[in-house]
Amino acid sequence: MCGRFAVTTDPALLAEKIQAIDEATGTAGSERAGGPNYNVAPTSTIAAVVARHSEPDDEPTRRVRLMRWGLVPPWVKAGPNGAPDSGPLLINARADKVTTSPAFRSAAKSKRCLIPMDGYYEWRVNPDTPAGKKAGKTPFYLHRADGELLFMAGLWSVWKGPEGAKPLLSCTIITTDAVGELAEIHDRMPLVVPESDWDTWLDPDAPADAALLGSPPDVRGLALREVSTLVNSVRNNGPELIEPARPQAEQATLL
């Protein structure tokens, strides 16, 4: 799964880097998504990359938009306060079910996105936990060895509340079976989208790429390292969260 990640690139710089239109800067929530965040948690406001038309017959263009992490399907009813009625927090969607699940299939047709991040955290259950005790977990940070951003496959949605309320944009990160050394930490991982597949994945006029959803992810060039348990608390947020847990800890690169 993917329940926590780090992102330090400002949405405006991200848009420039990937040749996208910046629709995030100056919008509500931009102050929360603009600065470095080393401990992004569910319901946070994050930047996502989509492709949309300006006119019905033109080519879709990449756009950076702010969204809530935790998908709210359009059919969710409003609660007494006008906000979406509470339900499961849809922060992840299984790659093998996005086109058939009632919660995701509508978004999978034409509202696919990319979630950029520096890296993500995963926790490995400690095998030496004494019998009768709650299993401890060790956090790891997974990222590109070359320091470039990762772009994860995602889905997004527009939820419209009571009349006059501003629509809520929200998203979820697609996960797949972990491979190689990553599977030793957790059996699921975010679905990494290589740059060569970005436009195919984002294309709102084409169906979801079945090959991308069904193939084992390419993890070459990914690196992982054990990090401090400081990341366990969402109240902690700083570059120390991604530092090696011990100075002598070796970084593993998946080749």
Secondary structure, 3 states (H helix, E strand, C coil): CCCCEEECCCHHHHHHHCCCEECCCCCCCHHHHCCCEEEECCCCEEEEEEEECCCCCCCCEEEEEEEEECECCCCCCECCCCCECCCCCECEEECCCCCCCCCCHHHHHHCEEEEEECEEEEEEECCCCCCCCCCCEEEEEEEECCCCCEEEEEEEEEECCCCCCCCEEEEEEEEEECCHHHHHCCCEEECECCHHHHHHHHCCCCCCCHHHHHCCCCCCCEEEEEECHHHHCCCCCCHHHHCECCCCCCCEEEC
